[in-house]
Amino acid sequence: MNVLFCDQSLLKFGYSVYHVSASSCTLVAAGLLQLNGKTEIMNRLLEIEDWLVEMIAAYDIQHVVIEEIQMQRNVRTYRKLCMLFYAIESLCWRKGIPFESIHVTTWRTHGIKNMLNLPDGKKMTLYNYFYNQFKYIPSYDHNVSDALSMGFFWSRFTYPHANVIMDRLGDEVQSVENGKRND
């Protein structure tokens, strides 16, 4: 099955797609949906929903995993993140696609750090870890590395005996920029 992993945001939406099975979990695509911060929030939500519909169709997505939102000091930011979370969950529900969220301390602080034997699970540590493998992805940044990391963690946690394949370069890993394949 193909699983979409989202480091969701209303500005820079990082994602990765893995084909997962009990024997192997292979990275298929990764990239960044860049949104215009000057566009109204509701229009950005609709843009994200349209993009997700295209991604679901293009990659035959059968499961979606996103990062759980955290309480923010800024109530307006928290409200926007809640709206985005609901929009993604609602779309998945309407399409009959299983949806789950993972708390950042589960996948980053306690998970990926230990799985990859990293000194910590901070954003920059993960960014640097994956940089050499994925710097060719247009707009590679910490949002993309978080989506890659979340996919690696979930795949390894869900299928502990599967081989996680992330080192395929060139034609075998397709990058999608703004919802369009770069084949």
C-alpha positions in Angstrom: 0.0 0.0 0.0 1.1 3.6 -0.6 1.2 5.8 2.5 1.4 9.6 2.5 3.3 11.3 5.3 2.7 15.0 6.0 4.6 17.6 7.9 1.6 19.8 7.4 1.7 23.6 7.4 -0.2 26.4 5.8 3.0 27.8 4.3 5.5 24.9 3.6 3.8 21.5 3.5 6.5 18.8 3.5 5.5 15.3 2.4 6.8 11.9 1.5 5.2 8.8 0.0 6.3 5.3 0.8 5.2 2.0 -0.7 5.0 -0.3 2.4 4.6 -4.0 2.9 5.7 -6.5 5.5 8.9 -7.1 3.6 9.9 -3.7 2.3 9.1 0.0 2.7 10.3 2.0 -0.3 10.4 5.8 -0.6 8.5 6.7 -3.8 8.2 10.5 -3.7 9.0 13.5 -1.5 8.8 17.2 -1.7 7.3 20.5 -0.6 4.0 22.2 -1.4 4.9 25.9 -1.1 1.9 28.1 -0.3 1.6 31.9 -0.6 1.4 33.4 2.9 -0.5 36.4 1.6 -3.4 34.2 0.4 -6.3 34.0 2.8 -6.3 31.0 5.1 -9.5 29.5 3.7 -8.1 29.7 0.2 -4.9 27.9 1.3 -6.9 25.2 2.9 -8.8 24.7 -0.3 -5.5 24.7 -2.2 -4.1 22.0 0.1 -7.3 19.9 -0.2 -7.1 20.1 -4.0 -3.4 19.2 -3.9 -4.2 16.2 -1.6 -6.9 15.0 -4.0 -4.3 15.1 -6.8 -1.7 13.3 -4.6 -4.1 10.6 -3.6 -5.0 9.9 -7.3 -1.4 10.2 -8.6 0.1 7.8 -6.0 -2.9 5.6 -5.2 -2.6 6.7 -1.5 -4.3 4.1 0.8 -3.2 5.6 4.2 -2.3 9.0 5.5 -0.1 9.8 8.5 0.3 13.4 9.7 2.1 15.0 12.7 -0.2 15.6 15.6 -0.7 19.3 16.3 0.7 20.7 19.6 -0.7 23.4 21.8 0.7 26.7 20.7 1.3 29.8 22.8 -0.3 31.8 20.1 -4.0 30.8 20.0 -4.4 32.1 16.4 -1.7 29.8 15.2 -3.2 26.8 17.1 -6.6 27.6 15.6 -5.1 27.6 12.1 -3.3 24.3 12.7 -6.6 22.8 14.0 -8.4 23.9 10.9 -5.7 22.3 8.7 -5.7 19.1 10.7 -9.5 18.9 10.4 -9.4 19.6 6.7 -6.9 16.7 6.1 -8.8 14.3 8.4 -12.2 15.2 6.8 -10.9 14.6 3.3 -9.5 11.2 4.3 -12.8 10.3 5.9 -14.8 11.3 2.8 -12.4 9.3 0.6 -12.5 6.3 2.9 -8.7 6.5 3.5 -7.4 5.5 6.9 -5.9 8.4 8.7 -3.7 8.7 11.8 -1.5 11.2 13.5 1.7 10.8 15.4 2.9 13.1 18.1 6.3 14.7 17.4 7.9 13.3 20.6 6.9 9.8 19.5 8.4 9.9 16.0 11.2 12.4 16.4 12.5 12.5 20.0 12.0 8.9 21.0 11.7 7.2 17.6 13.9 8.3 14.7 16.7 9.4 17.0 17.1 5.9 18.3 16.4 4.1 15.0 19.1 6.1 13.3 21.5 6.4 16.3 21.4 10.2 16.2 22.6 12.4 19.0 19.1 14.0 19.2 15.9 14.3 17.1 16.1 18.0 16.4 15.0 19.4 13.1 18.5 20.4 12.0 19.9 17.0 13.0 17.4 15.2 10.8 17.8 17.8 8.0 21.6 17.2 8.0 21.2 13.4 8.2 19.1 13.2 5.0 20.7 16.2 3.2 23.3 14.2 1.2 20.7 11.7 0.0 17.9 14.2 -0.9 19.5 17.6 -1.6 18.5 17.0 -5.3 14.8 17.3 -4.3 13.6 20.8 -5.3 12.9 22.9 -2.2 14.5 20.3 0.1 14.2 21.8 3.6 13.5 20.7 7.2 9.8 20.2 6.3 10.8 17.6 3.7 13.3 16.0 6.0 10.6 15.8 8.7 8.2 14.1 6.3 11.0 11.6 5.3 11.8 11.0 8.9 8.2 10.4 9.9 7.8 7.9 7.0 11.0 6.1 8.0 9.8 5.9 11.7 6.3 4.8 10.9 7.5 2.2 8.4 10.1 0.8 10.7 7.7 0.8 13.7 4.7 -0.7 11.8 6.8 -3.3 9.9 9.8 -3.9 12.1 11.2 -6.7 9.9 10.8 -4.8 6.6 13.8 -3.3 4.8 13.3 0.5 4.6 14.7 1.7 1.3 15.4 5.4 1.1 18.7 5.5 -0.8 17.3 5.2 -4.3 18.2 8.3 -6.3 17.4 9.7 -9.7 14.5 8.1 -11.6 13.5 5.8 -8.8 12.6 8.6 -6.4 10.3 11.1 -8.0 9.9 14.6 -6.6 6.7 16.4 -6.9 6.8 20.2 -6.7 3.5 21.9 -6.2 1.6 18.7 -7.1 3.2 18.1 -10.5 5.6 15.3 -11.1 9.1 16.1 -12.2 9.9 12.9 -14.2 
